[in-house]
């Protein structure tokens, strides 16, 4: 899953794809480089300037329409707004990546009325609010309990289980120690039995673990992504597409899901 942000204050690209034409080009380029999905967003997760519903719609819907017209790549929309999800699905999105765990009470109904998939993400507190000292007795157990409850809400609203994806929310209202433990014990989350998304790219837990500032976290991001794949992740959300694709394909070959392109070495 590649990442394209139409925000002027993205933590990673600092607005490099805020302009519509640049965002469309970035999405098309990611697909050409091997991304299966492109995740587009118009509002950062953390605190920052208020983005109104109209502003988010203006950032996201034309982008989804343009990508859909240009490429057959899967389009997911990173939004916590049911109305943005509804209009994005009409424009061609087939996945709603809701990092709030359905904070909007209308989200489940919107997705249920469509054929789209829904990503259920663990986070605590109101959207766009940071928790300076999040506390957990057992972070993995609490993530699992939260996701299990959200799965029940979603299915009760009419979303078939096969259209649900889970995300433990690396770094979202968690400190670095929490996120490292989630990564180490990710198979316990995967045992919920739904496809698992790992969004680890360039996050602060990598920067703090390796003492690397933003922009110098690629090696750590790739290591974290491969660890997540080996521990049950089936979708990785990454900024550097070509490098991530190669890492994922190598992990798939080791796990026996992909044949090597060549098998000549020591074969006579």
C-alpha positions as CSV (number, residue, x, y, z in Angstrom):
1,X,0.0,0.0,0.0
2,X,1.6,3.2,-1.2
3,X,0.9,6.6,0.5
4,X,-0.2,9.8,-1.2
5,X,-1.1,12.7,1.0
6,X,-2.9,15.8,-0.2
7,X,-1.9,17.8,2.9
8,X,0.4,20.8,3.2
9,X,1.7,19.5,6.6
10,X,2.3,15.8,6.0
11,X,4.9,14.5,8.6
12,X,6.9,12.8,5.9
13,X,6.7,14.7,2.6
14,X,5.9,18.2,4.0
15,X,3.3,18.8,1.3
16,X,5.2,17.5,-1.8
17,X,2.0,16.0,-3.2
18,X,-0.5,18.6,-2.0
19,X,-1.1,19.9,-5.5
20,X,-3.6,17.7,-7.4
21,X,-1.5,17.0,-10.4
22,X,1.5,16.0,-8.2
23,X,-0.7,13.7,-6.2
24,X,-2.1,12.0,-9.3
25,X,1.4,11.6,-10.7
26,X,2.6,10.1,-7.4
27,X,-0.2,7.6,-7.3
28,X,0.4,6.5,-10.9
29,X,4.1,6.3,-10.4
30,X,3.5,4.1,-7.2
31,X,1.4,1.7,-9.2
32,X,4.0,1.5,-12.0
33,X,6.6,0.7,-9.3
34,X,4.6,-2.2,-8.0
35,X,2.2,-0.9,-5.4
36,X,-1.0,-2.9,-5.3
37,X,-2.9,-0.1,-3.5
38,X,-2.6,3.6,-3.1
39,X,-3.8,5.1,0.1
40,X,-4.8,8.8,-0.2
41,X,-5.4,11.1,2.7
42,X,-6.3,14.8,3.2
43,X,-6.1,15.2,7.0
44,X,-3.1,14.2,9.2
45,X,-3.7,11.9,12.1
46,X,-2.1,14.1,14.7
47,X,-2.9,17.6,16.0
48,X,-2.7,20.5,13.6
49,X,-4.8,23.1,11.8
50,X,-8.5,22.4,11.5
51,X,-9.5,20.8,8.2
52,X,-13.2,21.3,7.4
53,X,-15.4,18.7,5.8
54,X,-15.5,20.7,2.6
55,X,-11.7,21.1,2.5
56,X,-11.2,17.4,3.0
57,X,-13.7,16.6,0.3
58,X,-12.0,19.0,-2.1
59,X,-8.7,17.4,-1.4
60,X,-9.8,13.8,-1.7
61,X,-12.7,13.3,-4.1
62,X,-11.0,14.9,-7.2
63,X,-7.9,12.9,-6.5
64,X,-9.8,9.6,-6.3
65,X,-11.6,10.4,-9.5
66,X,-8.4,11.2,-11.3
67,X,-6.5,8.1,-10.1
68,X,-9.5,5.9,-11.0
69,X,-9.5,7.3,-14.5
70,X,-5.8,6.8,-15.0
71,X,-5.0,3.5,-13.3
72,X,-6.6,0.3,-12.1
73,X,-4.7,0.4,-8.9
74,X,-6.8,-0.2,-5.7
75,X,-7.6,3.1,-4.1
76,X,-8.0,3.4,-0.4
77,X,-9.1,6.6,1.4
78,X,-7.5,7.5,4.7
79,X,-10.4,9.3,6.4
80,X,-12.4,9.3,9.6
81,X,-15.4,11.0,8.0
82,X,-18.3,8.9,6.8
83,X,-19.3,11.6,4.3
84,X,-15.8,11.6,2.8
85,X,-15.9,7.9,2.6
86,X,-19.3,7.9,0.9
87,X,-18.3,10.4,-1.8
88,X,-14.9,8.7,-2.3
89,X,-16.5,5.3,-2.8
90,X,-18.7,6.9,-5.5
91,X,-15.6,8.4,-7.1
92,X,-13.9,5.0,-7.3
93,X,-12.3,4.1,-4.0
94,X,-12.8,0.5,-2.9
95,X,-11.2,0.7,0.6
96,X,-11.9,3.0,3.6
97,X,-8.8,3.3,5.9
98,X,-10.4,4.6,9.1
99,X,-7.6,5.3,11.6
100,X,-10.2,6.3,14.3
101,X,-11.9,2.9,14.6
102,X,-15.3,4.2,13.4
103,X,-15.4,7.3,15.6
104,X,-18.0,8.7,13.1
105,X,-21.1,6.7,14.0
106,X,-22.2,6.8,10.4
107,X,-19.1,5.1,9.0
108,X,-20.3,1.5,9.4
109,X,-23.5,2.2,7.6
110,X,-21.8,4.0,4.7
111,X,-19.4,1.1,4.2
112,X,-22.2,-1.5,4.6
113,X,-24.2,0.2,1.9
114,X,-21.3,-0.2,-0.5
115,X,-19.0,-2.9,-1.7
116,X,-16.0,-1.3,-0.2
117,X,-13.6,-2.8,2.4
118,X,-13.0,-1.2,5.8
119,X,-9.8,-1.0,7.7
120,X,-10.5,-1.1,11.5
121,X,-7.6,0.6,13.3
122,X,-6.8,0.7,17.0
123,X,-6.4,4.2,18.4
124,X,-7.5,5.8,21.7
125,X,-9.1,9.1,22.3
126,X,-10.7,11.6,20.0
127,X,-9.3,12.0,16.4
128,X,-6.5,14.5,15.9
129,X,-5.6,14.5,19.6
130,X,-2.3,13.2,20.8
131,X,-2.0,11.3,24.1
132,X,1.3,12.4,25.7
133,X,1.4,9.4,28.1
134,X,-0.7,6.5,26.9
135,X,-1.0,3.7,29.5
136,X,-1.7,0.0,28.9
137,X,-1.5,-2.9,31.3
138,X,-0.9,-5.2,28.3
139,X,-0.9,-3.2,25.0
140,X,-1.4,-6.3,22.8
141,X,-4.3,-7.7,24.8
142,X,-6.0,-4.2,24.8
143,X,-5.5,-3.8,21.0
144,X,-7.0,-7.3,20.4
145,X,-10.0,-6.6,22.7
146,X,-10.6,-3.2,21.0
147,X,-10.4,-4.7,17.5
148,X,-12.6,-7.6,18.4
149,X,-15.3,-5.1,19.6
150,X,-15.0,-3.1,16.4
151,X,-15.3,-6.2,14.3
152,X,-18.6,-7.0,16.1
153,X,-19.9,-3.5,15.6
154,X,-19.0,-3.6,11.9
155,X,-20.6,-7.0,11.2
156,X,-23.7,-6.0,13.2
157,X,-24.1,-3.0,10.9
158,X,-24.1,-5.3,7.9
159,X,-20.4,-5.3,6.7
160,X,-19.5,-8.9,5.8
161,X,-16.5,-10.1,7.7
162,X,-14.6,-10.8,4.4
163,X,-14.7,-7.0,3.8
164,X,-12.8,-6.1,7.0
165,X,-9.1,-5.5,7.5
166,X,-7.5,-4.9,10.9
167,X,-4.6,-2.5,11.8
168,X,-3.1,-2.5,15.3
169,X,-2.2,1.2,14.9
170,X,1.6,1.3,15.2
171,X,2.5,4.6,17.1
172,X,-1.1,5.7,17.2
173,X,-1.6,6.8,20.9
174,X,1.2,4.5,21.8
175,X,4.8,5.1,22.8
176,X,7.8,3.4,21.2
177,X,8.0,0.6,23.8
178,X,4.3,-0.2,23.1
179,X,4.8,-0.2,19.4
180,X,7.8,-2.5,19.6
181,X,5.9,-4.9,21.7
182,X,3.0,-4.9,19.2
183,X,5.4,-5.6,16.4
184,X,7.1,-8.4,18.3
185,X,3.7,-10.0,19.2
186,X,1.9,-9.2,16.0
187,X,0.9,-12.8,15.3
188,X,-1.4,-12.6,18.3
189,X,-3.3,-9.8,16.6
190,X,-3.2,-11.6,13.3
191,X,-4.9,-14.6,15.0
192,X,-8.1,-12.6,15.0
193,X,-8.4,-14.1,11.5
194,X,-8.7,-11.0,9.3
195,X,-6.1,-9.6,6.9
196,X,-3.8,-7.4,8.9
197,X,-2.4,-4.1,7.8
198,X,1.0,-2.8,9.2
199,X,1.6,0.9,8.8
200,X,5.1,1.3,10.0
201,X,6.9,3.5,7.4
202,X,9.0,6.3,8.8
203,X,7.2,6.3,12.1
204,X,8.6,7.7,15.4
205,X,9.2,4.3,17.0
206,X,11.7,3.6,14.3
207,X,13.3,7.1,14.7
208,X,13.6,6.7,18.5
209,X,14.8,3.1,18.3
210,X,17.6,3.9,15.9
211,X,18.1,7.6,16.8
212,X,17.3,8.7,13.2
213,X,15.5,11.8,12.2
214,X,12.6,11.9,9.7
215,X,14.1,11.3,6.2
216,X,16.7,8.8,7.5
217,X,14.4,5.9,8.5
218,X,14.2,3.8,5.4
219,X,16.4,0.9,6.6
220,X,14.4,0.7,9.9
221,X,11.1,1.0,8.0
222,X,12.0,-2.0,5.8
223,X,13.2,-4.1,8.7
224,X,10.0,-3.4,10.6
225,X,7.8,-4.2,7.6
226,X,9.5,-7.5,7.0
227,X,9.2,-8.4,10.7
228,X,5.5,-7.6,10.4
229,X,5.1,-9.8,7.4
230,X,6.8,-12.7,9.1
231,X,4.5,-12.1,12.1
232,X,1.3,-12.1,10.2
233,X,0.8,-8.8,8.3
234,X,-0.5,-9.2,4.8
235,X,-0.6,-5.5,3.8
236,X,2.3,-3.1,4.4
237,X,1.7,0.7,4.1
238,X,5.0,2.2,2.9
239,X,6.4,5.5,1.5
240,X,9.3,4.1,-0.6
241,X,7.5,1.8,-3.0
242,X,10.3,0.1,-5.0
243,X,12.3,-0.8,-1.9
244,X,9.3,-2.0,0.0
245,X,8.1,-4.1,-3.0
246,X,11.5,-5.9,-3.2
247,X,11.5,-6.5,0.5
248,X,8.0,-7.9,0.5
249,X,8.7,-10.1,-2.5
250,X,11.8,-11.5,-0.7
251,X,9.8,-12.2,2.4
252,X,7.1,-13.9,0.3
253,X,9.7,-16.1,-1.4
254,X,11.1,-17.1,2.0
255,X,7.6,-17.9,3.3
256,X,7.0,-20.1,0.1
257,X,4.3,-17.9,-1.4
258,X,6.4,-16.7,-4.4
259,X,8.8,-18.6,-6.7
260,X,12.2,-17.0,-7.4
261,X,12.4,-15.3,-10.7
262,X,15.4,-17.6,-11.4
263,X,16.6,-20.8,-9.8
264,X,19.9,-21.3,-11.5
265,X,22.5,-21.2,-8.7
266,X,24.1,-24.6,-8.2
267,X,21.6,-26.2,-10.5
268,X,24.1,-27.5,-13.0
